Amino acid sequence: MKPCSNIWRGSVKLLPLLSLLLLFACGEGSLDSVTDQMKRGVPDESSLNVSISEYNGKKLSFVLKAGRIDRWNDKRIMHAYKVDITSFDSEGGTSSLKADSTIVDDARNMVFAYGNVKLVGKEGIVSSQRLIWDRNTDAVTAPDAVTLTKGTNVLRGRNLRTTLSIYPTEMDDISAEGFFEESIFDW
């Protein structure tokens, strides 16, 4: 009878421990654990040294090259850094946009360029710190200080409104450098 009583005593000692384990391990709180959602600031994908070509049907619309791209798929937004965008128009002409960073908003079909922005079109060069390109209408706006260069002539102003070809062009608060005659002034 002694061997059975040792087993019985051991079982009785384990019974409170097993009861506590069952009481807390199977509680409903542990079964309802919720995993936190990812923070909204984290992109869905990040890529380095990227080149993206966008087509309109079979025709190349633009090529975007960037040192880094962060994309949020649900917002349809892409942030690109160290950017060079080459756009192709319907006549086969090209325009080039370079900037430190851009936000491409596919939902609104807009491109926002920031930092050392340079737009080169067939009618001149625009330099600014900020530029907005509405891809729906090909309208370009530079709301801050702007330098517009055509050949050796330079216009400075604010609130530039133009197209990717940089013609026609409107600007506020204009100052000029270079040789200007009304007969050759065709901006």
N, C-alpha and C positions, 0 to 999 in steps of 0.2 A: 504494500500500500504506500510505501514511502515514495516510489518513483512517480506515482500518479499525483500525490499531494504536491510534489515539487512543480509539476507541470501546471497544476491548478493554481498554485500561488503565483507562478510566472504569468499566467493568463490574467489573473485578477489584477496584477500590477500593470499590465499592458492595456487593460480595458479603459481606464480613464484617459490614457494617452490617445488611444484610437477614437474615443468619443469626441475629444477635443479636435482631433484631426478631421473627422467627418463633419463636425459642426461648422468649422470655419472653411474647409476646402470646398464644400458643396453649397455655400451661400450664394444667393442669387446675384449679389453684387459682383462677384468674380466672373459670372457668366455674361454680364451685361457691359463688359469693358468696351469703351469707345476709343477708336484710334483717331487722333487729331488729324484734321485735313492739312494738306501741305499749305504753307504760307503762299499768299497770292504773289509775292515778290519773286518767287522762284520760277524761272522760265521752264517751259516744257522741254525745250532743247537748247543747247549751246553748241556752237561750232567755231572752229578756228580756221583762218585762211580759206575763206569760202568764196565761190563764184556761183551766182545764180542767174540764169537766163530766163526771161519771161517772154512768152510768145502770145500773140494775138492771132489765133488761127495758126497758119503756117509761117507767119511773118514775125521776125524777131522784134520785140517791143523795146526791151532794155536789158542790159547786163549789169549786175551789181557785184562788185568785188569788195570784200571787207576782211579786215584782220580778225574780227570776231563778230558773231551774230548770236543774239538771244531771241528766241521766238516763244510767244504765248499763243497757242493754237485757239483757245476758246475766245480770246479777245481779238484774234486776227491781227496781231501787232508784232512787229519785228524791230528790235533795236540792233543797229549795226555800228561798228566802231572802225575808224580808219577806212573811210568809205570812198569808193570811186564808182559812180554810176554813169554808164554810157547809154543814152537814149537815142532811138532811131525813129525818125518821122516818116510820114507817108511818101515823101519825095526822095527818100534815101539819104537825107541829111542826118548829121549826128550832133548831139550836144553832150557835154561832159560836165558832171557835177561831182566835186570833191569836197569832203568835209571831215571833221574830226569824228562826228557821230551823226546818225540819222535815226529817225523813227519812221518806219513804213507802216502806215495804217491801211491795211487792205480792205477793211470794212467801209471806210470813206474814200478809198483810192487816193490817199494823200501821202506826200513825203515831206517830213520836217527835218531840215538839215541845220546842224549847230557847230560852231567853232571853226574858224578859218575856212569858211565856205567860199568856193570858187566855181562859178558857172561859166563855161566856155561854149558860146553859140556861134553861128556863122556871122552874126552881126556885131560881136564884141565879147567882152569879158566882164562879169559882175563879181565883185568881191564884197563879202559881208560877214557878219558873225552869225546871222540867222537867215534862213530862207525857207519859204513854204511853196511847195509845188503841188498844185491841184491837177492830178493826172486825168481827171474827167474832162477838163477844158484846156489843159496844158498851160494854164495861167500860173505865173511865178510872182510871188510877192516877197520882198525883203523889207520888213517893217522898221528895221534899225538903220544905222548909218551904212551907206553903200558907196562903193567906188565903181564907176562904169567906165571901161576903157575901150576905145575904138581906134586902132592904129596908134598914133602918138598923142591923141586927144584924150583927156581925162575929165569926167564929170563926177562930182561928189554931191551927195544929197541924202535924203531919207525917204522911206516909204516908197520903194521902187515897185512898179507894176509892169510886168512884161510877159513874154512867152519864152519858151526854151530857146528859140532862135535869137532872142534878145531884140526883137522888132515886132511891133511898135513898142516904145518904152515911155513910161510916165514916171516922174519922180518929184518930190517936194524939196524945198530948201536947197536949191542947186547952186553949186559954185563950179567954175571951169578952169582948166589948165590947157594950154596949147594954143594953136592958131585957129581961130574960128571966123569964117566968113559965111554970110547968109547963103551964098550960092553953093557952098559945100556942106553946110550944116543940114543934114537930112535925117537926123534921128527923129 
